[in-house]
Amino acid sequence: MNSRGERLASYVILALFSVIALVPVLGVLSTAFSSQRSLRTGFALPDGLHLSNFADAWTRGHFGAYFGSSALVTVTVVIAAGLFSILAGYAFGTMRFPGTTLLFSVFLIGLTLPEEALVVPLYFDLRWAGLTETYWSLILPQTAQSVAFGTFWMRAYFRSAPRPLIEAARIDGASSWTTLWRVLVPAGRPAITTMVVITFMWTWNEFLLPLVMVSSDALRTVPLGLVFFQGQHSAEFSLLAAGAVLVALPVVIVYIILQRRFIEGMLTGSIKE
């Protein structure tokens, strides 16, 4: 049992790291609410709540179109990668077939190769297929990247699922398909939610692929749009901070809504084998 001193030390360390993490966030928020004529940056009380900064950033930065592109790409990647990851994770976690270990190792390669090492040959492959300057050049690579992680994640969950539960379903005459969707998936909502949140965050924040694959303004996603907005308004700190807040807001909202199951999934399904 931890002593009072150990608990106090833990709280102090957690508080310290919380302050380190929150100070930059508070600085950005403070700047976002400050007057556009203000030259102050960093952590300081704003000179008022200038909500018009967000409207101006939204309009002048064309974030409406960028949000539409990011939403289309992110939702498609999350749905496709989530479905494929569940199916592949179920196969690797509960079934035995020739080449299981070798095939799973191929999936793990997707977790080890950095995106920077693949983006150039990937660009030429997609250009040869006529997919550059389309949403497919953003959706397909990110789906493949997310499936590599999702398969690893869901395999860990399915391997940790209670074997008596699976055996009871099969004794009752349930097929593998029924066992997956009616027994294991409902029980694995925390692990699935964690995978969805991480995939959503990665896809929404992706910058390199849109930078390389598309040049049309209509196809730009919000991280790329924010960079171009920064180049056009480099001295308008309030507008830049407001744009950064707008870009980060969807990830924050998704996490707040799903945080309970996200934390539960992080603490349970991913650590058992």
C-alpha positions as CSV (number, residue, x, y, z in Angstrom):
1,M,0.0,0.0,0.0
2,N,1.4,3.4,-0.9
3,S,2.3,5.7,1.9
4,R,1.0,9.2,2.2
5,G,4.4,10.6,1.1
6,E,4.4,8.5,-2.1
7,R,0.9,9.6,-2.9
8,L,1.8,13.2,-2.3
9,A,4.9,12.9,-4.6
10,S,2.7,11.3,-7.3
11,Y,0.2,14.2,-7.1
12,V,3.1,16.8,-7.2
13,I,4.6,15.1,-10.3
14,L,1.2,14.9,-12.0
15,A,0.4,18.5,-11.2
16,L,3.8,19.6,-12.6
17,F,3.3,17.8,-15.9
18,S,-0.3,19.1,-16.1
19,V,1.0,22.7,-15.8
20,I,3.7,22.0,-18.4
21,A,1.0,20.7,-20.8
22,L,-1.6,23.3,-20.1
23,V,0.5,26.5,-20.2
24,P,1.0,26.5,-24.0
25,V,-2.7,25.7,-24.5
26,L,-3.8,28.6,-22.3
27,G,-1.3,30.8,-24.1
28,V,-2.9,30.0,-27.5
29,L,-6.4,30.5,-26.1
30,S,-5.4,33.8,-24.6
31,T,-4.0,35.0,-27.9
32,A,-7.0,33.8,-29.8
33,F,-9.4,35.9,-27.7
34,S,-7.1,39.0,-27.7
35,S,-7.7,42.0,-30.0
36,Q,-6.3,41.8,-33.5
37,R,-4.4,45.0,-32.8
38,S,-2.6,43.4,-29.8
39,L,1.0,42.2,-30.3
40,R,1.1,40.1,-27.2
41,T,1.7,36.4,-27.5
42,G,2.1,33.6,-25.0
43,F,0.4,33.2,-21.6
44,A,-1.2,36.6,-20.7
45,L,-4.8,37.6,-19.8
46,P,-6.5,38.8,-23.0
47,D,-7.7,42.4,-23.3
48,G,-11.3,41.1,-23.8
49,L,-13.2,38.2,-25.4
50,H,-13.0,39.0,-29.1
51,L,-15.1,36.2,-30.5
52,S,-15.0,37.9,-33.9
53,N,-11.5,36.5,-34.3
54,F,-12.8,33.1,-34.9
55,A,-15.4,34.3,-37.5
56,D,-12.7,36.3,-39.2
57,A,-10.3,33.4,-39.2
58,W,-13.0,31.0,-40.5
59,T,-13.9,33.4,-43.4
60,R,-10.5,34.7,-44.4
61,G,-8.8,31.3,-44.0
62,H,-11.5,29.4,-46.1
63,F,-11.7,26.9,-43.3
64,G,-15.2,25.9,-44.3
65,A,-13.9,24.1,-47.4
66,Y,-10.9,22.7,-45.5
67,F,-13.1,21.3,-42.8
68,G,-15.3,19.6,-45.5
69,S,-12.3,18.0,-47.0
70,S,-10.9,16.8,-43.7
71,A,-14.3,15.5,-42.5
72,L,-14.8,13.5,-45.7
73,V,-11.3,12.0,-45.6
74,T,-11.3,11.4,-41.8
75,V,-14.8,9.8,-41.6
76,T,-14.0,7.5,-44.6
77,V,-10.7,6.4,-43.1
78,V,-12.1,5.8,-39.7
79,I,-15.0,3.7,-40.9
80,A,-12.9,1.7,-43.5
81,A,-9.9,1.2,-41.2
82,G,-12.1,0.3,-38.2
83,L,-14.0,-2.3,-40.2
84,F,-10.9,-3.9,-41.7
85,S,-9.0,-3.8,-38.4
86,I,-11.8,-5.6,-36.5
87,L,-12.0,-8.3,-39.2
88,A,-8.2,-8.8,-39.4
89,G,-7.8,-8.6,-35.6
90,Y,-10.5,-11.2,-35.1
91,A,-8.8,-13.5,-37.6
92,F,-5.4,-13.1,-36.0
93,G,-6.7,-13.2,-32.5
94,T,-9.0,-16.2,-32.5
95,M,-8.2,-18.3,-35.6
96,R,-5.2,-20.4,-36.6
97,F,-4.3,-20.8,-40.3
98,P,-1.1,-21.4,-42.3
99,G,1.1,-18.4,-42.4
100,T,-0.6,-16.6,-39.5
101,T,2.7,-15.4,-37.9
102,L,4.2,-14.3,-41.3
103,L,1.1,-12.5,-42.3
104,F,0.8,-10.7,-39.0
105,S,4.5,-9.7,-39.3
106,V,3.6,-8.0,-42.6
107,F,1.0,-5.9,-40.7
108,L,3.6,-5.0,-38.1
109,I,5.9,-3.6,-40.8
110,G,3.3,-0.9,-41.3
111,L,3.9,0.2,-37.7
112,T,7.7,0.4,-38.1
113,L,8.2,2.1,-41.5
114,P,8.1,5.9,-41.2
115,E,5.8,7.7,-43.5
116,E,8.6,9.9,-44.7
117,A,10.3,6.9,-46.2
118,L,7.3,5.9,-48.2
119,V,5.7,9.1,-49.4
120,V,7.9,9.6,-52.5
121,P,7.4,6.2,-54.0
122,L,3.8,6.3,-52.9
123,Y,3.3,9.5,-54.8
124,F,4.7,8.1,-58.0
125,D,2.5,4.9,-57.7
126,L,-0.6,7.0,-57.1
127,R,0.3,9.3,-59.9
128,W,0.7,6.4,-62.3
129,A,-2.7,5.2,-61.2
130,G,-4.2,8.6,-61.8
131,L,-5.2,9.1,-58.2
132,T,-3.2,12.2,-57.2
133,E,-5.2,15.4,-57.0
134,T,-8.1,13.3,-55.7
135,Y,-9.4,12.4,-52.2
136,W,-8.4,8.8,-52.9
137,S,-4.7,9.8,-52.7
138,L,-5.4,10.8,-49.1
139,I,-7.9,8.1,-48.1
140,L,-6.2,4.9,-49.3
141,P,-2.7,5.5,-47.8
142,Q,-4.1,6.6,-44.5
143,T,-6.5,3.7,-44.4
144,A,-3.6,1.3,-44.9
145,Q,-1.5,3.0,-42.2
146,S,-4.4,2.9,-39.7
147,V,-5.2,-0.8,-40.5
148,A,-1.7,-1.7,-39.5
149,F,-2.2,-0.2,-36.1
150,G,-5.8,-1.2,-35.8
151,T,-5.1,-4.9,-36.5
152,F,-2.4,-5.0,-33.9
153,W,-4.7,-3.3,-31.4
154,M,-7.8,-5.4,-32.1
155,R,-5.7,-8.6,-32.1
156,A,-4.6,-7.9,-28.6
157,Y,-8.3,-7.4,-27.5
158,F,-9.6,-10.5,-29.2
159,R,-6.7,-12.6,-27.7
160,S,-7.7,-11.3,-24.3
161,A,-11.4,-12.0,-24.7
162,P,-12.7,-14.7,-22.3
163,R,-12.4,-18.1,-24.1
164,P,-15.5,-19.5,-22.3
165,L,-17.6,-16.7,-23.8
166,I,-16.5,-17.6,-27.3
167,E,-16.9,-21.3,-26.7
168,A,-20.4,-20.8,-25.2
169,A,-21.4,-18.9,-28.4
170,R,-20.2,-21.7,-30.6
171,I,-21.9,-24.3,-28.5
172,D,-25.1,-22.4,-29.0
173,G,-24.6,-22.7,-32.7
174,A,-23.3,-19.2,-33.5
175,S,-21.1,-18.9,-36.5
176,S,-17.8,-17.1,-36.5
177,W,-19.5,-14.1,-38.0
178,T,-22.2,-14.0,-35.4
179,T,-19.7,-14.5,-32.6
180,L,-17.8,-11.5,-33.8
181,W,-20.6,-9.0,-34.3
182,R,-23.0,-10.1,-31.6
183,V,-20.7,-11.2,-28.8
184,L,-17.2,-9.8,-29.1
185,V,-17.8,-6.4,-30.7
186,P,-20.4,-5.3,-28.1
187,A,-18.1,-6.4,-25.3
188,G,-15.1,-4.7,-26.9
189,R,-16.6,-1.2,-27.3
190,P,-13.8,0.4,-25.1
191,A,-11.0,-1.1,-27.2
192,I,-12.8,-0.2,-30.4
193,T,-13.5,3.3,-29.2
194,T,-9.8,3.8,-28.3
195,M,-8.8,2.7,-31.8
196,V,-11.4,5.0,-33.4
197,V,-10.2,8.0,-31.4
198,I,-6.6,7.4,-32.2
199,T,-7.3,6.9,-35.9
200,F,-9.5,10.0,-36.0
201,M,-6.7,12.0,-34.3
202,W,-4.0,10.7,-36.7
203,T,-6.1,11.3,-39.8
204,W,-7.4,14.7,-38.9
205,N,-3.9,15.9,-38.0
206,E,-2.2,14.4,-41.1
207,F,-0.1,17.0,-42.9
208,L,2.6,15.3,-45.1
209,L,0.3,13.3,-47.4
210,P,-2.0,16.3,-48.3
211,L,1.1,18.4,-48.8
212,V,2.5,15.9,-51.3
213,M,-0.5,14.4,-52.9
214,V,-2.8,17.5,-53.6
215,S,-2.2,21.0,-54.8
216,S,-5.7,22.1,-55.4
217,D,-7.2,24.5,-52.8
218,A,-10.5,22.6,-53.0
219,L,-8.8,19.4,-51.7
220,R,-6.7,20.8,-48.9
221,T,-7.3,19.5,-45.4
222,V,-7.3,21.8,-42.3
223,P,-3.7,21.2,-41.2
224,L,-2.5,22.2,-44.7
225,G,-4.9,25.0,-44.8
226,L,-3.7,26.4,-41.5
227,V,-0.1,26.5,-42.8
228,F,-1.2,28.5,-45.9
229,F,-3.3,30.7,-43.6
230,Q,-0.2,31.3,-41.5
231,G,1.8,32.3,-44.5
232,Q,-0.8,34.9,-45.5
233,H,-1.3,36.3,-42.0
234,S,2.0,35.8,-40.3
235,A,1.9,39.0,-38.3
236,E,-1.8,38.6,-37.1
237,F,-1.2,36.5,-34.0
238,S,-4.9,36.6,-32.8
239,L,-6.1,35.3,-36.2
240,L,-3.5,32.6,-36.3
241,A,-4.3,31.4,-32.7
242,A,-8.0,31.4,-33.5
243,G,-7.4,29.3,-36.6
244,A,-5.3,26.9,-34.6
245,V,-8.1,26.6,-32.1
246,L,-10.6,25.9,-34.8
247,V,-8.4,23.2,-36.3
248,A,-7.9,21.4,-32.9
249,L,-11.5,21.7,-31.8
250,P,-12.9,18.6,-33.5
251,V,-10.3,16.4,-32.0
252,V,-11.0,17.8,-28.5
253,I,-14.7,17.4,-28.9
254,V,-14.4,13.8,-30.1
255,Y,-12.1,13.0,-27.1
256,I,-14.4,14.7,-24.6
257,I,-17.4,12.7,-25.9
258,L,-15.6,9.4,-25.9
259,Q,-13.0,9.9,-23.1
260,R,-14.6,7.4,-20.7
261,R,-14.4,4.5,-23.1
262,F,-11.1,5.7,-24.5
263,I,-9.5,5.5,-21.1
264,E,-11.2,2.2,-20.3
265,G,-9.9,0.7,-23.5
266,M,-6.4,2.0,-22.9
267,L,-6.4,0.3,-19.4
268,T,-7.9,-3.0,-20.4
269,G,-8.0,-4.6,-23.8
270,S,-4.6,-3.4,-25.1
271,I,-2.4,-4.8,-22.3
272,K,-3.5,-8.4,-22.2
273,E,-2.3,-11.2,-24.3
